[in-house]
């Protein structure tokens, strides 16, 4: 059995930190909705990835020659950016759903968000391919596929920053208590910037301090590990404090379910698959029902007006006859 080194201590610290964060993020995903568009599920995935990487690193303490565990630890360190970015995008997408009016809210949730998700997913795949094709753990960040993946992460972060800036400028229009999500992503962005900067320097800089194997553990701690922890604690604190959409919301059951469907707010019970199907049906027929109600109201008003006119014209001859008879 080997002795505990500085990097091993950082791995133990991460394991202790992310274990309760995983359970908290799972609870938040259950509370607010575990669909991909909600963002919370990606937070849980990120915590799980960090737990797996820390466990693999700790395994090398017992067996210093365990190359597989060492490789897993390095691969997971590269993969963490994708779920972290997609979690941020999911949270800001939920805020946009309350900022925009229909049909733009649904268009944003199901088109714009997916467009931003695509480069993040491609970057994740490229980083996995580059990490598995590397001849040694030290060569992971020198793979061209990893370089392209990190560039795509930069593009995703730029788009996320733009969306967050626009949402922040319009956050006073946010309804249903979604404003804290905008503030949470805004507060997390500086930490994500530093985290991505570390990956860029590790991939493109020749500075030995950023080498993933022989580089400075202190640099990694302050530019990678602590940044990720700060983002996670911001999102978990926001998720725990954020209220869910009340079952008896002012717009009725159909509107509430349609709203939950659009922003991915589906968990268990009434927010399960039955509610998802009901919400889809309500969202599809809501505009038609409103038009029918307006038409019925207009016809009813027209009928009342015609009855009033008939009554008015029909009463006047009787009045004249009575006056003539009295004279």
Steps between C-alpha positions, in 0.01 A plus 500: 500500500635840397498819702244778458634775273381856445287403193358207699396741775320716243320188372389410854379856547294475180348167601393638837360813337313350206339207683240718681480722191391200294212419735403867515500535122291183461247639746490831313450318169213308657354819643520722193509251214754251367451560129803598295367848439478569871877505558486337843564150367831616352604633839448153646695345211789740560515411870499130408788549256706674765431223752610236249819691419585557866437136584726389216774734619469373860526143368854578383600553863444132566650394167737765356544291184127500415524675164132447421385684812745779431373533142137508619587781739653708220220426252231610745685825560468575127132398481374723781458815290220364283240422772595817687433715193179315416378537858556876472323510165205304640456744788514807279254333260247460782532872571447587135177301498355746750647803321367428152141488381355215302583367248853639547542334840438154357714579195789602725471190718480249217711667230751753634599292802546191285719693256731603785495146639631352174859639517517409871409139422742488206776639724429230756526227236823641359658519846404138570647388166820697559539369854452137397738531203782654702801273541553620856308717751751782445406514130124553551512879478727483195242315286355701212149375573531628858617836364195525275277399790638774724453756221136392473467540878622857452234561234230359730617721787490807273140422401407431862650833604300685235174332603569571866577867431173546310306318771663711772402823325139378483486319835244746642245351260558150635192332643437208737819562697749412225717806565736314739597266215630795298696630798640152571632450146635857497689433825632166371630630166828651633590166660417315178720746308798422722431127474492516120812716496683225686396246234609735221840551660537126561421427134683781320760634741844346534525618858583191710285632787187410301602147408224267627750243630816683599352849541442701814233355728453842659423658162250221429345545843438873462414510129309173463390328820385797707334668200285195436412472868390863507269450200345188653433661837341805329265282297412270791426793732280656232318174431428437866358849551312524170128433532324264262197603297198469728237245397229763529669771298292793383486388139328171587606138470537506123718810495711379791563164336578664167748728675666205673516309174671789322770549759553130583353520850397136539596269781278249678133473592290760324812611317556155351431359158123548526548868570747522214244360257227721642722805474583427138129465422413818690775699335383384156131582557535806721493757218206322335301505826567871547376573148186292560428685823543837330269393218234371742521820703459710187197299383339522845546877506349527151195293602439708812515815291244366250261399778532844654419666168196278441369573849551873453317520165223267612403707806444834325170418317346384823589831659338699218181292511466558870544875456235509224249308707551732797427803293 
